[in-house]
Amino acid sequence: MKVTEEFVEKMICPACGAKVRLKEDKSGIKCEGCRRVYPIEDEIIVMLPEKATVEDEDPAASNA
């Protein structure tokens, strides 16, 4: 099953309970609250906080 935006819209972050969204490159889903990024491996979202990474809100801002 392919991960779709409609599917991700029904999910929440297991760490903080905030909404998540599909990353533009479809490599994972990102929490709007704690900024954790949960990876997508073999079309499966790994929703384990210990497997997540934390990203800046705007990666371009860190290069300024």
C-alpha positions as CSV (number, residue, x, y, z in Angstrom):
1,M,0.0,0.0,0.0
2,K,1.4,3.4,-1.0
3,V,1.5,6.1,1.7
4,T,-0.8,8.9,0.7
5,E,-1.6,12.3,2.1
6,E,-5.2,11.2,2.8
7,F,-3.9,8.3,4.9
8,V,-1.4,10.5,6.8
9,E,-4.1,13.2,7.6
10,K,-5.7,10.6,9.9
11,M,-2.6,10.1,12.0
12,I,-1.1,11.9,15.0
13,C,2.4,11.9,16.5
14,P,2.8,9.1,19.1
15,A,5.2,11.3,21.0
16,C,3.2,14.5,21.4
17,G,-0.2,14.0,19.8
18,A,0.1,16.7,17.2
19,K,-0.8,16.4,13.6
20,V,1.7,15.0,11.1
21,R,2.2,15.6,7.4
22,L,3.9,13.8,4.6
23,K,7.3,15.3,3.7
24,E,7.6,16.7,0.2
25,D,10.1,14.0,-0.8
26,K,7.9,11.3,0.7
27,S,10.8,10.0,2.8
28,G,8.8,10.2,6.0
29,I,6.1,12.0,7.9
30,K,6.9,15.1,10.0
31,C,5.1,16.1,13.2
32,E,3.9,19.7,13.3
33,G,4.4,19.9,17.0
34,C,7.7,18.3,18.1
35,R,9.2,18.3,14.5
36,R,10.0,14.6,14.7
37,V,10.3,12.9,11.3
38,Y,9.2,9.3,11.2
39,P,10.8,7.4,8.3
40,I,9.0,5.4,5.7
41,E,10.7,2.1,5.0
42,D,9.4,-0.2,2.3
43,E,6.2,1.8,2.2
44,I,5.7,1.3,6.0
45,I,5.7,4.3,8.3
46,V,7.8,3.6,11.3
47,M,5.9,5.4,14.1
48,L,8.4,4.8,16.9
49,P,9.8,7.9,18.6
50,E,13.2,6.2,19.1
51,K,13.4,5.7,15.3
52,A,12.5,9.4,14.5
53,T,14.9,12.2,13.8
54,V,14.2,15.9,14.7
55,E,14.3,18.5,11.9
56,D,14.4,22.2,12.0
57,E,11.1,23.9,10.9
58,D,12.8,25.5,7.9
59,P,16.1,23.8,6.7
60,A,16.9,26.9,4.6
61,A,16.9,29.1,7.7
62,S,19.8,27.2,9.2
63,N,21.9,27.9,6.2
64,A,21.4,31.7,6.4
